[in-house]
């Protein structure tokens, strides 16, 4: 009941996730990013512990493929899970267990991994990968949104979509983009796009407010020496 994409931008070093689901608050459970490490999704009868576990393995030196393989080999209930992972380099990776729900599929790109379960059409993940690759010059968040929109247009999941999320990490320890539509009856993916358009021009200013508040737009103080 979820379709998602985890990705990186080699140009900027950003990593991120975009996803949508018929379940509420999908991004709260399934999306995981870590600056300087990678991005991961854990979905389908979700175990939120698996996202941080994948990122811990990548941070310790594993490739995304090795991190997924190790998790599959050591997690007792992994047959119920669907996983994707992307590091800062190396090949993206994914896994679908034998108990994943309904029509499901995965697709890998040069810098991304997409997956979905209870899909209306098995071509959804591939449509997401193709859309993500289409305009590499765009900000990572926009490319992730384009991929999510393409997945929805390709059929999305079999049921109505009610929640969506967008998560991007950059050079600071916290996500620079963390946007969610936790429950909506009318097109949460479009609503998420509206939130991104609101957030994008303010994104850098909020980082600056944390690192050098006296120099942040609208917060300058005469004689500031930060």
N, C-alpha and C positions, 0 to 999 in steps of 0.2 A: 504493500500500500504506500510505497515511496519510490520516487525517482530522484536521482542525485548525480552530482558531478563533483569530484575533487580534482584540483588542478594547481599548476604553478605557472609563474611568468618568468622565463629565463632572463628577460630584459631587465626586470625590476627586482627579482628575488622574492616577490610576494607569493603567498600560497593562499588558497581559498576553497570554499565549498558553497554550492547552491543546491537547494533541494526543495521538494514539495511533497505533500501527502494529504490523504483524506483524514488522517489522524490529527488531533490538535497539537500545537507546539512542537512540530517535528524537529526544528533546529535545536531545541533544548536537549534532545536526547541523542541525536544522530550525527551532528556536525562537530568536527574537531579540527582545529588548526593550531600550529605552534610556530612562531617566528623563528626563522633560521633552521627549521627542521622539516616541516611538511604539512600535509593535510590528509584527513581520513574521514570516511563515513562508515558507520556501523548501523545497519538497518535490518528490517524483517524480524519480528519478535525480538526487539532491540535489546542488546546488552550495552549500555553506555560505557561500561568499563573498557570495552575493547578498543575504542578510539584512542584514549590516552596510552593504552598498552602498545598499540601499533606505533604511535609517535615516540614513545620511550625507546622502542627497539631501533627506530630510525636514528634517533638522537645518539644512541650508543654505537652507531656505525653500520647497522644493517641497511641493505637496500630495501626499497618498498616490497619487492618480491619476496625477499628473505623474511621480512617482518610479517607479511601475510602468511607465508608458509609456516613459520614458527608458531603463529597464533593458531592456525588450523591444526597443527600437529599436537598442540598442548592444551587447547581449550575443549573441555569435555562436551559442551553443548553446541559446538560450532556448526553442526549440521542444520541448526535452525537459523543461522546467521547469513547475512550478505555483507561483504566487506569491500572497501576500496581504499587504496593508499597511494600517495604520491610524495616522494622526497624532493629535495632541491635538485637532485640529478638522478640519473639512472632511469630504468623503465618503470612506469606506473604499474599497479597490480590490482587484482580483484579476485573475489571468491564468492561463490554461491553454494550454500549447503543443500543437501538432498531434500530438506524439509522446507525450503524457501517457498513461499506461498504463490499460487497461481502461475500465470504466464510471467516468466522472468528472463532477464538477459543482462549481459555486461558488454561493454565496449571500451577498448583502450586506444588512446591517441599518444602522440609524442610527448605531451605534457599533461595528460589528464586521464582519468578513469571514471566512467559513468556506469551506473547500474540502476536497475529497477525491479520491483516485484509487484504482483497483481496488476500487470500492465494490460492496457487495451491492445497494444501491438508490440511485438518483440523488437521492432526497429527503433524504439524510443531512445535507448542509450546511444546507438550509432548516430542518430539525428543530433543528439546533444554534442557528441564529440566533433561532428562535422561543423556545427555552428560555432563551437568554441574555437576551432582552428581558422575560421573564415577571416577574421580581422585581428591579427596578432598585435597590431599597433594600439589597440584600444586598452583602457585600463582593465586589469584583471576582473574587477567586480562587474564591469559592463559585459565582458566576455562570458562570465558565468551566468549572468542574467539572460544573455542571448541564448546560451545553451539551454537554460531552463525553459525559456519561452519556446524554443524549437522542440524540446521534449514534449511539452504540452500540445503543441500543434501537430506533432506526430502521433498523438493519441493519448499521451499521459497514462495515468492509471485507469483501471476499469471503473472505479467509483469517482464521485465528485471530489475535486481537490479543495481542501479547506485551510491548509496552512502552508507556509513557505518561509525559507530563511536564506540569508546571505551572510557569509562569514569570511573575512579576509585578514591575514596577518602580514605585517611588513617588518620594519626594523626595530620596533619597540615590543616589549613583552606582552602587551595587551592587543586584542584585535583592533585594527583601525576601522574596520567595517563590521558591525554586528547588528543586523537588521532582521526583524522577524514580523511576520503576520501569523499570529498564533491561532486565529479562528476567524474565517470569513466565509460567507455563503456565496459571494460574488467575486470570482477571479482573484484569489490571493497573490498569484504570480504578478498580475498587473499592479496590484497594490504595492507589492514589494518593489517593483520598478519605480513607482512613484516615491517611495521612501528613499531609494537610492538617488534619485534626482534631487531630492531635498538635501540629502546628506553630502553628496559629492563635493559641492563647493565649500563646505565647512570642514571637511575631513582633516586637512592639514592643520587648520587653525586649532582644532581640539588637541592634536598631538603637541603643538607648540605651547598650548596652555599648560600642559603637564610638564614639559621640559624647560620652558622659559616663559613663565606667565607674564612677566613684565613686558615682553616683546610680542605677545599674542595680539592679533588684531582686536581693537576695541578695549584692550586692557593695558595700554602703555601708560607708564608713570613717569613724569618728568624726573630726570636724574637717575633713571633706572640703570643699574650696573650688573644685571643678570647676565 
